[in-house]
Amino acid sequence: MSDQTSRVMSLRDVASQINSDGDLDTVLRDLVRAACRHGSWDLGSIMTVDAAHGYAFVMSRYETTLLPRSLEDRWELATSPALVALQRGEPVYIRDARESQEFPGYRREAHERGYRTVLVMPMVSKDSEGRPMVLAVAARKIADVSAEDLAFMALIVHIGALAIERAHRQRAQSAAAEQLRHVLVAQGSLLREVLAGGSIEALTAMLHDLLKTPVVIADLVAGRLLAAGSPLSPSHDEAAWQQLLDGASGREMLATVRDALMRRRTDNLMLHPADGLTLEARIEPVMVDDEPVGALLFFGAIDEGDLFKLTIDSARFALSVQLMRSVIQFRFETRTLTELFFEIVERRWRDEQDIVDRARRLGLPVLSALRMLVIDFPRNADAAIDVSADAHRAVSQLFAQQHVAAHTVTVGGGLVCLVPQEESADVERIGRLAQRVASTLGVTLGHEPIVVLGETCSGLEALAKEWERCWRMIRIARSYGRSGAMGVPDLGPLPMLIGAADAADVRSFVEGAIGKVVEYDRKHASAYLETLSAYVRSGCRSQPCADAMGLHVTTLRYRLSRVADLFGIEVETPEQRFSIELALQLYQLIESSPTARPLQDRAEPHTSNAR
């Protein structure tokens, strides 16, 4: 062996060789060569230990006189000292491998390759897959290894470990740089696809390629789920998975996604695509004007690193641009038709022909016979997400299924559907359609809306009058807690009378007729209003009224005289009787309203439109 000075110089040479810039394979090759040359060994190798599979694999080898021969690259750990060196954390020295009984694999190869002494050094380094490594060197003659020799070899291994660690870092940095380049290229491709007007289907496929995992795009504007890749593979390929999303299971999943967006959830979401199946998906909301318009769902294990976050941000931005186009188109179409509709029903036009021409360009035949279907969303409809788009889409799909060419207009908290009415049209069919609309939107909105079916009308003035009449019916239905599809006969005559008249005038009439009786009974706990109502119901006949109330007829006549004295109310003439009976009926209707307040405190503003 070399003296101490020679070994120090050798260590400098070793460090310069194995610390030169190079990949991991180059570093390992230089390390084993330096260990053999400066440690006076004839051959050597670096092996990685795969304990899970029970083998040690040769990663790099060196031999001074290498003759063409078939060399063993895989060793069973049971016949190799590599695992022993790692478990003990110290070198394994075999003075004569040809005589070794503990390691028969080395004894066989020692005869084949002509070596005697073997030294196996454990390494703190790991390969690219995280498996531990050992350095094995051999001499062709029997060599005695001193403590100084072991220390020298340990220094070489330590210097090599530093070089291996640097090679790992360089490899990781190169991989990160390549991944970053891939992300930036993919980001540019996404933006070019979106800005070029590409389809959302193409964008979904690109996101699948970028994220390397199955993805689903939830498009709330169009009310659909688009998939690329299948999280249920191999039982469901991509086509079968998309078919599942297009069915009832997809609608339920879309409702789950919509609920998650309403609650501003960004954690994992549990989906149930079929009976007995549960999928865990990561949800990333897509916003437009701080309003959720969609979501990106992806499945499987994801590396939550900075590059992944950059990738998700790029995907979400591209998707928001794509969905923004759909939102803008929907808003433009609905706003244009809505503005025209309100110009008509509020009679704000100057040139009637100009209105007719504009309506014709939008496909609305205002001079043809139309029936108005007015939909008023329930008051408890979710305000966090605009329900008009979902309701508009659901109604349009329903009309398409029934082969009805309706024109749907968004009007704030509801919709107006203008249905062309032909002379031979089935009136009952339109009524059934209104009921279908109410039940369908009941599922979408969580509660059945009010759906008022108007009469046939044509022309601008007729449309304005029909709108006022339908909106009046909606106000009445709201007051009495009604919902579902209805027409004029469904509400009854008296509610229509209240709705047709100015509400303040109705209350004023009731107040003037019986308001003093109501107030007196409230303060004194008397029953004059009940007596007056029973007397009118009995046709102003004393004995039948007394029998119905369980009173003596004299007591009844006394109460009626007190009503006349205190309040000046007489029901002797037909005109007086009709006035009091009408006031009593209207009072009962007003008090039975779910929003009833004391008669004197009521103040309902007059509303002529829905905005």
Buried (B, 14 or more C-beta within 10 A) or exposed (E): EBEEEEBEEBBEEBBEBBBEEBEBEBBBBBBBBBBBBBBBBBBBBBBBBBBEEEBBBBBBBBBEEEEEEEEEEEBEBEBBBBBBBBEEEBBBBBBBBBEBEEBEBBBBBBEEBBBBBBBBBBBEBBBEEEBBBBBBBBBBEEBEBEEEBBEBBBBBBEBBBBBBBBBBEBEEEEEEEEBBEEBEEBBEBBBEBBEEEBEBEBBBBBBBEBBEBBBBBBBBBBBBBBBBBBBBEEEBEBEEBBBBBBEEBBBEBBEBBBBBBEEEBEEEBEBEBEEEBEBEBBBBBBBBEEEBBBBBBBBBEBEEEEEBEBBBEBBBBBBBBBBBBBBEEBBEEBEEBBEBBBBBBBEEBEEBEEBBEBBEEBEBBBBEBBBBBBBBBBEEBBEEBBBBBBBBBBBBEBBEEEEBEBBBBBBEBBBBBBBBBEEEBEEEEBBEBBBBBBBBBBEBBEBBBBBBBBBBBBBBEBBBBBBBBBBBBBBBBBBBEBBBBBBBEBBEEEBBBBBEEEBEEBBEBBBEBBBBBBBBBEEEEBEBBEBBBBBBEBEBEBEBBBEEBEBEEEEBBEBBEEBEEEBEBEBEEEEBBEBBBBBBBBBEBBEEBEEEEEBEEBEBEEEEEBE
